[in-house]
Amino acid sequence: MNKETPVPRSLRAYLDRYAAGLVGREEMLATVADWPFEEEQLDEGHPEPTHQDNTPSVVAEARLLGQLSREDVEEIQLRIDRRR
């Protein structure tokens, strides 16, 4: 992400912007790989963490919705693994 672009607060909203063509692929890959993911909070009222916007499940959801390709997800994971 460049210095002029504000840090997004919602991964789900950011991936929606990417899917709409408002964010380039390379920027998306770098941003998502550096995302400060939250721990998923599961409870009886929310069996899936759909009420959270910043968890790894949001990436999986974007893949299922066709917003991210398999290659996108693989590249994000490679970048995350390199950081560790």
Residue pairs with C-beta under 8 A, 6 or more apart in sequence:
1 7
1 27
1 30
1 31
1 34
2 27
5 27
8 14
8 17
8 31
9 53
10 53
10 54
11 32
11 35
11 37
11 53
11 54
11 55
11 58
11 59
12 53
12 54
12 58
12 61
12 62
13 53
14 23
14 28
14 31
14 32
15 28
15 32
15 58
15 59
15 62
15 67
15 68
16 67
17 23
18 25
18 28
18 67
18 68
19 62
19 65
19 66
19 67
23 31
25 72
28 72
29 72
29 75
29 76
29 79
30 79
32 59
32 76
33 75
33 76
33 79
33 80
33 83
34 79
34 83
35 54
36 54
37 54
37 55
37 56
38 52
38 54
38 55
39 55
40 49
40 52
40 55
40 56
40 57
41 49
41 52
42 48
42 49
48 57
49 55
49 57
50 57
50 61
52 58
59 68
59 73
59 76
60 73
62 68
63 69
63 70
63 72
63 73
68 76
